[in-house]
């Protein structure tokens, strides 16, 4: 008796792809590129203020101290700088997409540290140091306004997370992050003038300080808002679900 060997029929070929292959987007939309840029900006900010104030030498303060309560004023500044740097480091963790998707617990804890040990205490200390202990000084009103808005956006973002309204939470926290980096522009300007003293002859320093105290955080908020709206449009075109709600007026 012979045994017939029946070979299995060959597997069907996969269907040929239809349409044009997806083209890579422009390089400036690569998330890790901006994460590296943000890392560099945070390192600059940390090195700019933290070592100087951790020396606890009042003569190294970058702003004029109230002569009637120098120690108190300097103490507020040191606490403001330390908590501000905590906010910037945890901000980077919050914007790291891989960490948020693969380690949500770490993302959640770093967010709580950002709010409770970084943004809120830093903003409150900054507002106190600027608007109460340094009344009328150049740049105080602009930076004080930034501090108040930093508190507002952070609290709203926190409340939205507690309410499980995560799309709104992300929007408000991005505004909070933009404000956390609002002083970066002014610091770049200070470093530029320090490196080129000849520039001071052609510019009114007090006007420049007032300008940068407003321009930096307003520009950051504008860029953050445009990025949020652009991202929502791309999600809509790709067929994703977009949750619509009124955008805050800048």
Rosetta blueprint (number, residue, H / E / L):
1 X L
2 X L
3 X L
4 X L
5 X L
6 X L
7 X L
8 X L
9 X L
10 X L
11 X L
12 X L
13 X L
14 X L
15 X L
16 X L
17 X L
18 X L
19 X L
20 X L
21 X L
22 X L
23 X L
24 X L
25 X L
26 X L
27 X H
28 X H
29 X H
30 X L
31 X H
32 X H
33 X H
34 X H
35 X H
36 X H
37 X H
38 X H
39 X H
40 X H
41 X H
42 X H
43 X H
44 X H
45 X H
46 X H
47 X H
48 X H
49 X H
50 X H
51 X H
52 X H
53 X H
54 X H
55 X L
56 X L
57 X L
58 X H
59 X H
60 X H
61 X L
62 X L
63 X L
64 X L
65 X L
66 X L
67 X H
68 X H
69 X H
70 X H
71 X H
72 X H
73 X H
74 X H
75 X H
76 X H
77 X H
78 X H
79 X H
80 X H
81 X H
82 X H
83 X H
84 X H
85 X H
86 X H
87 X H
88 X H
89 X H
90 X H
91 X H
92 X H
93 X H
94 X H
95 X L
96 X L
97 X H
98 X H
99 X H
100 X H
101 X H
102 X H
103 X L
104 X H
105 X H
106 X H
107 X H
108 X H
109 X H
110 X H
111 X H
112 X H
113 X H
114 X H
115 X H
116 X H
117 X H
118 X H
119 X H
120 X H
121 X H
122 X H
123 X H
124 X H
125 X H
126 X H
127 X H
128 X H
129 X H
130 X H
131 X H
132 X H
133 X L
134 X L
135 X L
136 X L
137 X L
138 X L
139 X L
140 X H
141 X H
142 X H
143 X H
144 X H
145 X H
146 X H
147 X H
148 X H
149 X H
150 X H
151 X H
152 X H
153 X H
154 X H
155 X H
156 X H
157 X H
158 X H
159 X H
160 X H
161 X H
162 X H
163 X L
164 X L
165 X L
166 X H
167 X H
168 X H
169 X H
170 X H
171 X H
172 X H
173 X H
174 X H
175 X H
176 X H
177 X H
178 X H
179 X H
180 X H
181 X L
182 X L
183 X L
184 X H
185 X H
186 X H
187 X H
188 X H
189 X H
190 X H
191 X H
192 X H
193 X H
194 X H
195 X H
196 X L
197 X H
198 X H
199 X H
200 X H
201 X H
202 X H
203 X L
204 X L
205 X H
206 X H
207 X H
208 X H
209 X H
210 X H
211 X H
212 X H
213 X H
214 X H
215 X H
216 X H
217 X H
218 X H
219 X H
220 X H
221 X H
222 X H
223 X H
224 X H
225 X H
226 X H
227 X H
228 X H
229 X H
230 X H
231 X H
232 X H
233 X H
234 X H
235 X H
236 X H
237 X H
238 X L
239 X L
240 X L
241 X L
242 X L
243 X L
244 X L
245 X L
246 X L
247 X L
248 X L
249 X L
250 X L
